[in-house]
Amino acid sequence: MRAVVARAGSPVVEVVDTPDREPGPGQVRIRVAAAAVNPVDSMVLEGAPVRFGLVPAREVFGLGWDVAGEVAGVGAGVTGFAVGDAVLGLRDRLDVRTGAQAEFVVLDADAVGPLPAGLDAVAAATIPLNGLTAWQGLELLDLAAGDTLVVTGAAGAVGGFTVELAAARGVRVVAVAGAADEDFLRGVGAEWFVARGPELADRIRAIVPGGADAALDAAMLGPDALDAVRGGGAFVALNAGAAPPALRGTRVHHVWVRADGARAAELAALADKGGLTPRVAGVVPLADAAEAYARPTKGGLRGRWVLVP
């Protein structure tokens, strides 16, 4: 089968022929219909996981976390899935030879969930990684209806999902992004909008006296975002090394996304009903994967590029 990989020492993705895999016990084999390209894929391409000691060095790493497609085989002990079922899933392991950007991928069954008939595979492929990151970040913050939340990088994939999911819980959201994104963010549930820039915390505190109850820092602003949170509040950072010190008694967390097929299915069902907004920047054939990796470097990306075999 064909798969997209990163090769040690090379800054360019490759599409290679690689042996297919059969599902083992507790696993599901998926015929890929669509696989999103995310910033974490570019980080793997650049060798970041090896540099940070997250995985040992190897010659080839598979790329792609998000997948939507149909079941092509099930391993021993798997129930609830049959060949031909439409599904979506998340590959959350870093140290793999092939990822979701391939013609087929094998995932643990609990990383896979059913895909609603009304949601197309391309849109669905943008949900698992970013939707689960947003959901799991909100779980760490543990907010109640009426609490206030600052979301930085709110126009991005994780940020946009966070705004929608938080607003649906009754959380009052301060969205931080570029001025051009204000209408979109208010449309998906942000109560307030603050343009990114200097003196961010002071401008947020002018809206939310005393500071917000929490922040999810998708833009990796660190101390600037933390300063907008009240003493004793909560803060979630998305990237290792991006979390500031826990000043003023703030609870500071990292969100390390984990695969959760049941929750991914809930998010897909929410998107199917219009309660979550997948954003697709464009669609590229698997064979032209390098093009999809080059597009985000040009800036202004809203949504994800998606590869289709």
C-alpha positions in Angstrom: 0.0 0.0 0.0 1.0 3.7 -0.3 1.8 5.7 2.8 3.2 9.1 3.6 6.4 9.0 5.7 9.1 11.3 7.1 12.6 10.0 6.6 15.4 10.9 9.0 17.5 13.8 7.7 15.0 14.8 5.0 12.8 17.9 5.3 10.4 16.5 2.5 7.6 14.1 3.0 7.7 10.9 0.8 4.9 8.7 -0.5 6.3 5.1 -0.4 5.1 1.6 -1.0 5.0 -0.3 2.3 3.7 -3.7 3.4 0.0 -3.7 4.4 -1.0 -4.8 7.9 -3.7 -7.1 9.1 -5.5 -6.2 12.4 -4.3 -8.0 15.5 -6.4 -8.9 18.5 -8.4 -5.9 19.6 -7.7 -3.9 16.4 -9.5 -2.5 13.4 -8.2 -2.1 9.9 -9.5 0.9 8.1 -9.6 1.7 4.4 -8.7 5.4 4.5 -11.0 7.8 2.7 -9.5 11.0 4.2 -6.7 11.9 6.5 -5.9 15.4 7.8 -2.5 17.1 7.9 -1.9 18.7 11.3 1.0 20.7 12.8 2.1 17.7 14.8 2.8 16.0 11.5 5.2 18.8 10.5 6.9 18.5 13.9 7.5 14.8 13.2 8.9 15.7 9.8 11.2 18.2 11.4 12.4 15.5 13.9 11.0 17.2 17.0 9.9 14.0 18.8 13.3 12.6 18.6 15.0 15.8 19.7 12.7 16.0 22.7 13.3 12.4 23.7 9.7 11.3 23.1 10.7 8.5 20.8 13.9 6.8 19.8 15.6 7.7 16.5 14.5 5.6 13.5 15.0 5.8 9.8 11.3 6.3 8.9 8.2 7.6 10.8 4.7 7.2 9.5 2.6 10.5 9.3 -1.0 11.2 9.9 -3.2 11.1 13.1 -6.7 11.7 11.9 -8.6 9.3 9.7 -12.0 8.7 8.3 -12.9 5.8 6.2 -14.5 2.3 6.4 -13.7 -0.8 8.2 -11.7 -3.3 6.1 -11.1 -5.9 8.7 -11.4 -6.6 12.4 -9.2 -8.5 14.8 -10.0 -11.2 17.3 -12.2 -10.0 20.2 -13.5 -6.9 18.4 -17.2 -6.3 18.7 -19.3 -3.4 17.5 -17.6 -3.1 14.1 -18.2 -4.9 10.8 -16.5 -4.7 7.4 -17.9 -1.8 5.5 -18.9 0.4 8.5 -18.1 4.1 8.1 -15.8 5.2 10.9 -13.4 7.8 12.1 -10.4 7.5 14.5 -7.2 8.8 15.9 -3.7 7.3 15.8 -2.1 8.8 19.0 1.2 6.9 19.0 4.3 8.7 17.8 6.6 5.7 17.2 5.0 4.1 14.1 6.3 3.1 10.7 2.9 4.0 9.0 0.3 6.5 10.1 -3.2 7.5 9.0 -1.9 9.2 5.8 -2.0 5.9 3.9 -4.4 3.7 1.9 -5.0 1.6 5.0 -4.3 2.0 8.7 -4.7 -0.3 11.7 -5.9 1.2 15.0 -6.9 -0.2 18.4 -10.6 -0.7 18.4 -11.1 1.8 21.3 -9.6 4.5 19.1 -12.3 4.1 16.5 -15.9 5.3 16.4 -18.9 5.2 14.1 -19.3 8.0 11.5 -22.7 9.5 11.0 -24.1 9.0 7.5 -24.7 12.7 7.0 -21.0 13.7 7.6 -18.6 13.3 4.7 -15.2 11.7 5.3 -13.2 14.8 4.4 -14.9 16.9 7.0 -14.8 14.1 9.5 -11.1 13.7 9.1 -10.6 17.1 10.6 -12.3 16.2 13.9 -10.5 13.6 16.0 -7.2 15.2 16.9 -8.3 18.7 17.3 -11.8 17.9 18.6 -10.5 15.5 21.3 -7.7 18.0 22.2 -10.4 20.7 22.8 -12.7 18.3 24.7 -9.9 16.9 26.9 -8.6 20.4 27.6 -12.0 21.5 28.7 -12.2 18.5 31.0 -9.0 19.5 32.7 -10.3 23.0 33.2 -13.5 21.7 34.8 -15.6 24.8 34.2 -19.2 25.3 35.1 -21.9 27.1 33.2 -21.4 30.9 33.7 -17.6 30.6 34.2 -15.4 32.6 31.9 -12.8 31.1 29.6 -10.1 32.8 27.5 -9.2 30.9 24.3 -6.1 32.1 22.5 -5.6 31.0 18.9 -9.3 30.8 18.8 -9.6 30.9 15.1 -7.4 27.8 14.7 -8.6 24.2 14.6 -8.3 23.4 18.4 -9.3 26.9 19.4 -12.4 27.0 17.2 -13.6 23.7 18.5 -12.9 24.8 22.1 -15.0 28.0 21.6 -17.9 25.9 20.3 -17.7 23.2 22.9 -17.3 25.6 25.8 -20.2 27.8 24.7 -22.4 24.7 24.4 -21.7 24.0 28.1 -22.8 27.6 29.0 -19.2 28.8 29.5 -18.7 32.5 28.6 -15.9 32.7 26.1 -13.4 35.4 25.4 -11.9 34.6 22.0 -8.5 35.9 21.1 -7.5 35.9 17.4 -6.9 38.2 14.5 -9.4 40.9 13.8 -10.6 39.3 10.6 -11.8 36.3 12.6 -14.2 38.1 14.9 -17.4 37.4 13.0 -16.6 33.7 12.7 -15.9 33.4 16.4 -18.9 35.3 17.5 -20.9 33.0 15.2 -19.7 29.9 16.9 -20.4 31.1 20.4 -17.8 33.6 21.7 -19.4 36.2 23.9 -16.4 38.5 23.7 -13.7 39.0 21.1 -10.2 40.5 21.8 -7.8 41.0 19.0 -4.3 39.5 19.6 -1.6 42.0 20.4 0.1 44.0 23.2 -1.3 44.4 26.7 -3.6 41.4 26.1 -4.2 40.6 29.8 -5.2 44.2 30.5 -7.6 44.3 27.6 -9.2 41.0 28.7 -9.5 42.2 32.4 -11.2 45.3 31.2 -14.0 43.0 29.9 -13.8 40.4 32.7 -12.9 42.3 35.9 -10.6 40.4 38.2 -9.6 38.0 35.3 -11.1 35.0 33.7 -11.7 31.8 35.5 -9.5 29.9 33.0 -7.6 30.0 29.8 -6.9 27.4 27.0 -3.7 28.7 25.4 -3.9 27.3 21.8 -1.6 30.1 20.6 1.1 29.3 23.1 1.3 32.8 24.5 2.3 31.5 28.0 2.6 34.2 30.6 0.6 36.7 28.5 -2.4 34.4 28.6 -1.9 33.3 32.2 -2.0 37.0 33.3 -5.6 37.2 32.1 -6.6 34.5 34.5 -7.7 35.2 38.1 -5.8 34.0 41.1 -6.6 30.4 41.7 -8.0 29.8 38.2 -7.0 27.2 35.7 -4.8 27.2 32.6 -4.2 24.6 29.9 -1.2 24.6 27.5 -1.3 22.6 24.3 2.4 22.0 23.8 5.2 20.7 26.0 7.4 23.5 27.2 4.7 26.1 26.6 3.2 26.1 30.0 4.1 29.1 32.3 4.8 28.8 36.0 1.7 28.3 38.2 1.6 32.0 39.4 -1.1 33.2 41.8 -2.1 29.6 42.6 -3.3 28.9 39.1 -3.8 25.2 38.2 -1.6 24.7 35.2 -2.0 21.6 33.0 -0.8 20.2 29.7 -3.3 18.4 27.5 -1.7 15.3 25.9 -4.3 14.1 23.6 -5.4 10.5 23.8 -7.4 8.5 21.4 -11.0 8.0 22.4 -13.2 6.5 19.7 -16.5 6.9 21.6 -15.8 10.6 22.2 -14.7 11.1 18.6 -18.0 9.6 17.5 -19.9 12.0 19.8 -18.0 14.9 18.3 -18.8 13.7 14.8 -22.5 13.3 15.7 -22.4 16.9 17.0 -20.8 18.1 13.7 -23.5 16.2 11.8 -26.2 18.1 13.6 -24.5 21.5 13.1 -23.2 21.8 16.7 -19.5 21.6 15.7 -17.9 23.3 12.7 -15.2 21.3 10.8 -13.1 23.5 8.6 -11.4 22.1 5.5 -8.7 24.3 4.0 -8.4 22.1 0.9 -8.2 18.5 -0.4 -5.1 17.0 -2.0 -4.4 13.5 -3.4 -2.3 11.3 -1.3 0.3 11.2 -4.0 0.7 15.0 -3.7 1.1 15.0 0.1 4.1 17.4 -0.1 1.8 20.1 -1.4 -0.5 19.8 1.6 2.5 20.1 3.9 3.8 23.2 2.1 0.5 25.1 2.3 0.5 25.9 6.1 3.9 27.5 5.8 2.4 30.3 3.7 0.3 31.5 6.7 -3.3 32.4 7.1 -4.4 28.8 7.4 -8.0 28.3 8.6 -8.9 24.6 8.8 -6.9 21.5 7.8 -5.6 20.3 4.5 -6.9 16.7 3.9 -5.3 13.9 1.9 -7.4 11.5 0.0 -6.0 8.2 -1.5 
